[in-house]
């Protein structure tokens, strides 16, 4: 079944989405207040002039815009009767995300959140190993994610972006829940000095496991790096992107690949965005449900909000709700 994708946005993440959709061979129309023409000239697709035009020509809407717009755009797509793929987070707040999810559930329309870290090969392999019992019961986890601070001003307005916790750490908060189960409480501390913003979040899972998530927005040009250690009763899984760089080829004066850029890591072979959107596409065509659903996206926001409350209170804060981690 051929599906036409309506992509909203033309920034960095929209670029990854458009490239992935094009690799999947689907027709894409793009609407953005700025940048659409240049993006299409580079990657292909068709520019449309208005949101209404996009909603009128698409079978599926893909939202890749700044965080505070996600909820309203998702509801606009819903009112047009269209399924939605939405880059994380689903909405700026858990309350808004829950309203959006309930509206899509009532309409029986798919709503898929873009939690792409679940699709990176090293993270997917770790999750598979945990699920297979390779390291026994998960006891302690540590995740780090470091990259250049984003340049767009809205990221640094916490009222809009949710700050580093909701924007950057959300990836690892979601993954920690995926491997160790529901989170009971979150305790967080943050530091800002010399142009570097870093946060540590300690999660107490209902299983008794503990997870430490560290996110850092560093100075411009900082090499993107991720690590994890997942310790269980029968072994440990480890990953460090700096110790296992991607295959590099020296073409003389050409830029060296494999170091990552800004807020995105280096990606070898098939992009994890292509894997993610391909899984969503298969589900939209009647295939199996993807590995991440809308209520997983809601659960991640709730964990982030508990961490944000902890930054203010100085105490561990309870995480609202209980969802099912597939």
C-alpha positions in Angstrom: 0.0 0.0 0.0 1.4 3.3 -1.1 1.3 6.1 1.6 2.0 9.7 1.1 3.9 11.4 4.0 3.3 15.0 5.0 6.4 16.2 6.8 6.1 19.3 9.0 9.4 21.1 9.7 12.7 21.6 7.9 15.3 21.6 10.7 18.0 19.1 11.7 15.7 16.3 12.7 13.4 17.0 9.8 16.4 16.4 7.5 17.0 13.0 9.1 13.3 12.1 8.7 13.1 13.3 5.1 16.3 11.4 4.2 14.9 8.2 5.8 11.5 8.5 4.1 13.2 9.0 0.7 15.3 5.9 1.3 12.1 4.0 2.1 10.8 5.0 -1.3 7.7 6.9 -0.2 6.3 10.2 -1.5 6.9 13.2 0.8 5.4 16.6 0.9 7.1 19.2 3.2 5.6 22.2 4.9 7.7 24.6 7.0 7.8 28.3 7.7 11.4 28.3 6.7 14.0 26.1 5.0 11.7 23.7 3.1 13.0 24.7 -0.4 16.6 24.1 0.5 15.9 20.8 2.2 13.9 19.5 -0.8 16.6 20.7 -3.3 19.1 18.6 -1.4 17.0 15.5 -0.6 13.9 15.5 -2.8 10.2 15.8 -2.0 7.6 18.4 -2.8 7.1 21.7 -1.0 3.6 22.8 0.0 2.7 26.4 1.0 0.3 25.8 3.9 -0.5 23.4 6.7 -4.0 22.9 5.2 -2.5 22.0 1.8 -0.2 19.4 3.5 -3.1 17.9 5.5 -5.1 17.7 2.3 -2.4 15.7 0.3 -1.0 13.4 2.9 -2.0 10.0 4.3 0.3 10.3 7.3 1.7 13.3 9.1 5.3 13.4 10.4 5.9 16.2 12.9 9.5 17.3 13.2 9.2 20.8 14.6 10.1 22.5 17.9 8.7 20.8 21.0 6.0 23.3 22.0 4.2 22.9 18.6 3.9 19.1 18.8 0.6 18.8 20.6 -1.3 21.3 18.5 0.0 19.9 15.2 -0.8 16.4 16.2 -4.4 17.4 16.9 -4.6 19.3 13.6 -3.7 16.0 11.9 -6.2 14.1 14.0 -9.0 16.5 13.0 -8.0 15.8 9.3 -8.3 12.1 10.1 -4.6 11.3 9.7 -2.2 9.1 11.6 0.8 10.8 13.1 4.5 10.2 13.6 5.8 12.7 16.1 9.4 13.4 17.0 10.0 13.1 20.7 8.6 14.4 23.0 5.0 13.9 22.0 4.2 17.2 23.7 5.7 19.8 26.0 4.0 18.4 29.1 2.6 15.0 30.2 -0.8 16.5 30.6 -0.9 17.7 27.0 0.6 14.4 25.8 -2.1 12.5 27.6 -4.9 14.6 26.1 -3.4 14.0 22.6 -3.1 10.3 23.2 -6.7 10.0 24.5 -8.0 11.8 21.4 -6.1 9.5 19.0 -7.3 6.4 20.9 -10.9 7.6 20.8 -10.5 8.1 17.0 -8.7 4.8 16.6 -5.9 6.4 14.8 -2.2 5.5 15.1 0.2 7.9 17.0 3.8 6.9 17.1 6.5 8.8 19.0 10.0 9.2 17.6 12.2 7.6 20.2 15.0 6.8 17.8 17.5 5.5 20.4 15.5 2.3 20.6 16.5 1.8 17.0 20.3 2.3 17.3 21.9 -1.1 16.8 23.9 -1.1 20.0 20.9 -0.1 22.1 18.6 -2.6 20.3 21.2 -5.3 20.9 21.4 -4.5 24.6 17.6 -4.6 25.0 17.5 -7.9 23.2 20.2 -9.3 25.5 18.4 -8.1 28.6 15.1 -9.6 27.3 16.8 -12.9 26.6 18.1 -13.1 30.2 21.8 -12.8 29.1 22.8 -10.8 32.2 20.1 -12.0 34.6 17.9 -9.4 36.4 18.9 -5.8 35.7 20.4 -4.3 38.9 22.2 -1.1 38.0 22.4 1.0 34.8 24.4 4.0 33.8 23.8 6.1 30.6 25.7 9.1 29.4 25.0 11.4 26.4 27.2 14.3 25.5 27.2 16.7 22.6 27.4 20.3 21.5 24.7 22.5 23.0 22.0 23.2 20.4 22.3 26.6 18.7 18.6 27.4 18.3 17.5 29.8 21.0 14.2 27.9 21.8 16.2 24.9 23.2 17.6 27.2 25.9 14.2 28.5 27.0 13.1 25.7 29.4 9.5 26.9 29.2 9.6 25.9 25.5 12.0 23.0 25.3 11.8 21.5 28.8 15.5 22.0 29.0 18.2 19.3 28.8 16.1 16.8 30.8 13.1 16.7 28.4 15.1 17.3 25.3 18.4 15.3 25.5 18.0 13.0 28.6 14.6 11.8 27.4 16.3 9.3 25.1 18.0 7.6 28.0 15.2 8.0 30.4 13.0 6.1 27.9 15.7 3.4 27.3 16.3 2.9 31.0 12.6 2.2 31.5 12.6 -0.2 28.5 15.3 -2.3 30.0 14.6 -2.1 33.8 10.8 -1.5 33.9 8.6 1.1 35.5 10.2 4.0 37.4 9.0 4.8 40.9 11.0 8.0 41.7 13.5 10.3 40.1 16.1 12.5 41.8 18.1 15.0 39.8 20.9 17.5 40.1 22.1 20.0 37.5 25.2 22.1 36.9 25.9 25.0 34.6 29.3 26.5 34.2 31.6 27.7 31.4 29.0 27.2 28.7 28.4 23.6 29.7 25.1 22.4 31.1 24.9 18.9 32.7 22.3 17.0 34.6 22.4 13.7 36.5 19.1 11.8 37.0 18.9 8.9 39.4 15.9 6.6 38.8 14.6 4.1 41.3 12.7 1.4 39.3 9.8 -0.5 40.8 11.8 -3.7 40.3 14.5 -2.4 42.7 16.9 -1.6 39.9 18.7 1.8 39.9 19.5 3.8 36.8 21.8 6.9 36.5 21.3 9.1 33.4 23.8 11.8 32.7 23.2 14.4 29.9 25.5 17.2 28.9 25.2 20.1 26.5 28.8 21.1 25.9 30.8 23.7 24.0 30.4 24.0 20.2 32.4 21.4 18.3 32.2 18.8 21.0 32.4 15.3 19.7 29.1 13.5 20.2 29.5 10.5 22.6 27.2 8.0 24.3 27.9 5.3 26.8 26.0 2.7 28.8 26.7 0.1 31.4 23.9 -2.3 32.2 24.8 -4.6 35.2 22.7 -7.6 36.0 22.8 -10.5 38.4 24.6 -12.5 35.8 26.8 -10.1 33.8 27.3 -6.6 32.4 26.6 -5.0 29.0 28.8 -2.1 28.1 29.0 0.4 25.2 31.2 3.5 24.5 30.8 5.2 21.2 34.3 6.7 21.6 35.9 3.3 22.0 34.1 1.8 19.0 34.1 4.4 16.3 32.5 3.8 12.9 34.5 2.7 9.9 36.3 5.7 8.5 37.7 6.2 5.0 40.4 8.9 4.3 39.6 10.8 1.2 42.3 13.4 1.7 40.8 16.8 2.2 37.2 15.6 2.7 35.6 15.7 6.1 36.2 12.7 8.3 33.0 10.7 8.9 32.1 8.9 12.1 32.5 11.6 14.8 28.9 12.7 15.0 27.7 16.2 14.7 26.0 18.6 17.2 23.2 16.7 18.9 23.3 13.7 16.6 25.8 10.8 16.7 27.5 9.3 13.8 25.3 6.7 12.0 26.7 3.9 9.9 25.0 1.7 7.2 21.2 2.1 7.5 20.2 5.1 9.5 18.3 4.3 12.7 15.8 6.9 11.6 15.2 4.7 8.5 14.8 1.7 10.7 12.4 3.5 13.0 10.3 5.1 10.2 10.4 1.8 8.3 8.9 0.0 11.3 6.2 2.7 11.7 5.5 2.4 7.9 5.1 -1.3 8.2 2.6 -0.9 11.1 0.7 1.7 9.2 0.4 -0.8 6.3 -1.1 -3.4 8.7 2.0 -5.0 10.0 3.1 -5.6 13.6 3.0 -2.8 16.2 6.4 -0.9 16.5 8.6 -1.3 19.5 7.6 2.0 20.8 4.0 3.4 21.3 2.4 6.6 22.3 2.0 5.6 25.9 5.7 4.8 26.1 6.3 8.4 25.0 3.9 9.6 27.7 5.8 7.5 30.3 9.1 9.1 29.3 7.7 12.6 29.7 6.4 11.7 33.1 9.8 10.5 34.2 11.4 13.7 32.9 8.8 15.8 34.7 9.6 14.0 38.0 13.3 14.8 37.4 12.4 18.5 36.7 10.4 18.7 40.0 13.4 17.2 41.8 15.7 19.9 40.5 13.4 22.4 42.3 12.7 20.4 45.5 16.1 18.8 46.0 14.3 15.6 46.8 13.4 12.3 45.0 10.1 12.8 43.3 7.4 10.2 42.5 6.8 9.4 38.8 3.1 9.6 37.9 1.2 6.8 36.2 2.1 3.2 35.4 2.5 2.2 31.7 3.6 -1.0 30.1 7.1 -1.1 28.7 7.0 -3.4 25.7 
